[in-house]
Amino acid sequence: VAQNVSVEIRPSPEVKVLGVLNEYPMTEVAGGIQVQIGDAYGDETRRVVFAMHVPSVADLGEAQVSEIVIRYAAVCDEVALHEVTMPIKVNVVPAPEAEAAEADDDVVEEVIVLRAAQAEEDARKRADAGDFEGAQEALRSAAGELRRRAPRSKKAQELLDHADQLEGTEAMMAPAAYDATTRKQMTFRSHSTRRRPPRQ
């Protein structure tokens, strides 16, 4: 139903975009970063997960930290270009209240899954450079995060399966075991996870 969907992240002054966890084509544009997420289909949900550094804010209450601009070509009844702009706001509260607040479970879980995929890519690069110990540690750490998250997740088995996969790959991080096939599998899994639609 939509073609050439892009998401532009425009941070407010003093706010910095630290990175995008998904693996989509990105371009620096005036005032921000544009992420190309391709075509979207009916009833499909897409997520773009990004990290921002928000400096200390003196005033309590609602504060805008970014603006999101979504552009796409609709192709249902007639081809038409659309642009939607949405503010991203946070509620600034005293430090003790912020420390006691609970993070959004869906966001936390998505971040953990995407970081695990990034860890597999990092492990591949380390292994290519001969740092098999570093590669093993990256995979071990990511698997541990997934296992710690699983008991609180509706998708516990999927997270545990992902952890098993990383631990299985960890065993291949040795000079005698690491080969082109393992390398390709790691690259494919990492890229697929970071570009996949979210789990339902």
C-alpha positions in Angstrom: 0.0 0.0 0.0 3.0 2.3 0.3 6.2 2.5 -1.7 9.6 4.1 -1.0 8.8 4.7 2.7 11.4 6.9 4.4 11.7 8.1 8.0 13.6 11.3 8.7 14.8 11.9 12.2 15.3 15.6 13.0 16.6 16.1 16.5 15.9 19.3 18.3 18.8 21.7 19.0 21.3 20.3 21.5 19.9 16.7 21.0 22.0 14.3 19.0 21.0 11.1 17.2 23.6 8.5 18.3 22.6 5.8 15.8 19.9 3.6 14.3 19.8 0.0 15.4 18.0 -1.3 12.4 20.0 -1.9 9.2 18.3 0.2 6.6 20.0 2.5 4.0 20.6 5.9 5.7 21.5 9.3 4.5 22.5 12.4 6.3 20.2 15.3 5.4 20.0 18.9 6.5 19.0 18.7 10.2 19.0 15.0 10.7 19.1 11.5 9.3 16.9 9.9 6.7 16.2 6.1 6.9 14.9 4.3 3.8 12.7 1.3 4.8 11.3 0.3 1.4 7.8 -0.7 0.6 5.1 -1.5 3.2 2.1 -3.8 2.8 -1.4 -3.8 4.3 -1.6 -4.5 8.1 2.2 -4.5 8.3 4.0 -2.8 11.1 7.5 -1.4 10.7 9.8 -0.1 13.5 12.8 2.1 13.3 14.7 2.0 16.6 17.2 4.9 17.2 19.1 6.2 20.1 19.4 9.9 21.0 21.4 11.8 23.6 19.2 14.3 25.4 21.1 16.8 27.5 19.9 18.0 30.9 16.7 20.0 30.7 16.1 22.7 33.3 12.3 22.9 33.1 10.0 20.1 34.2 7.1 19.1 32.0 6.8 18.2 28.3 9.7 18.8 26.0 10.1 18.1 22.3 13.4 16.2 21.6 12.9 15.4 17.9 10.6 15.5 14.9 9.9 12.5 12.7 9.0 13.0 9.0 7.5 10.1 7.2 7.3 10.2 3.4 5.8 7.6 1.1 4.0 7.1 -2.2 0.5 5.6 -1.7 -0.5 3.2 -4.5 -4.0 2.0 -3.5 -6.6 4.1 -5.5 -4.2 6.5 -7.2 -0.5 7.1 -6.9 0.1 10.1 -4.6 3.0 11.3 -2.5 2.4 11.9 1.2 4.4 13.5 4.0 3.5 13.2 7.7 5.4 15.1 10.4 5.1 14.1 14.1 6.8 15.6 17.2 8.7 13.3 19.6 8.1 14.5 23.1 9.3 13.4 26.5 8.0 14.2 30.0 10.8 15.8 32.0 10.5 14.8 35.7 12.8 15.0 38.8 15.7 12.5 38.8 14.3 10.3 41.5 11.1 9.9 39.6 12.9 9.2 36.4 15.0 6.5 38.1 11.9 4.8 39.4 10.1 4.9 36.0 9.8 1.6 34.1 11.0 1.4 30.5 8.6 0.4 27.8 8.8 -3.4 27.5 8.3 -3.6 23.7 11.1 -1.0 23.1 13.5 -2.7 25.6 12.9 -6.1 24.0 13.3 -4.7 20.4 16.6 -3.1 21.4 17.9 -6.3 23.0 17.1 -8.3 19.8 18.6 -5.7 17.5 21.7 -5.5 19.7 22.1 -9.3 19.6 22.0 -9.1 15.8 24.6 -6.3 15.9 26.7 -8.5 18.2 26.7 -11.3 15.6 28.0 -8.8 13.0 30.6 -7.5 15.4 31.7 -11.1 16.2 32.1 -11.9 12.5 34.3 -8.8 12.0 36.4 -9.8 15.1 36.8 -13.4 13.8 37.8 -12.1 10.4 40.5 -10.1 12.1 41.6 -13.2 14.1 40.2 -12.0 17.4 38.3 -15.2 18.2 38.2 -14.6 21.9 36.6 -11.2 21.4 34.1 -12.8 19.0 33.1 -15.4 21.5 32.7 -12.7 24.2 30.4 -10.6 22.0 28.2 -13.6 21.2 28.2 -14.8 24.9 27.2 -11.4 26.2 24.3 -11.1 23.6 23.0 -14.6 24.4 23.0 -13.7 28.1 21.0 -10.6 27.5 18.4 -12.6 25.6 18.2 -15.2 28.3 17.8 -12.6 31.0 15.0 -11.0 29.1 13.1 -14.2 28.1 11.3 -14.8 31.5 9.6 -11.4 31.1 8.7 -11.8 27.4 5.6 -12.9 25.6 8.1 -14.3 23.0 10.2 -16.1 25.5 10.9 -19.2 23.4 11.9 -17.1 20.4 14.4 -15.2 22.5 15.8 -18.5 24.0 16.1 -20.0 20.5 18.0 -16.9 19.4 20.3 -17.3 22.4 20.8 -21.0 21.5 21.8 -19.9 18.0 24.3 -17.4 19.2 25.8 -19.9 21.6 26.1 -22.5 18.8 27.9 -19.9 16.7 30.2 -19.1 19.6 31.5 -22.7 19.4 32.5 -22.0 15.8 34.7 -19.0 16.8 38.0 -20.8 16.6 40.7 -20.9 13.9 40.0 -24.5 13.1 36.2 -24.1 12.9 35.5 -20.7 11.5 35.1 -20.8 7.7 33.3 -19.1 4.8 30.0 -20.9 5.5 29.9 -19.8 9.1 30.8 -16.3 8.1 28.0 -16.1 5.5 25.4 -17.5 8.0 26.4 -14.9 10.6 26.1 -12.1 8.0 22.7 -13.3 6.7 21.2 -13.7 10.2 22.4 -10.4 11.4 21.2 -8.5 8.3 17.8 -10.4 8.3 17.1 -9.6 11.9 18.0 -5.9 11.6 15.8 -5.5 8.5 12.9 -7.8 9.5 9.4 -6.6 10.4 8.7 -6.9 14.1 7.6 -10.1 15.7 3.8 -10.2 16.2 
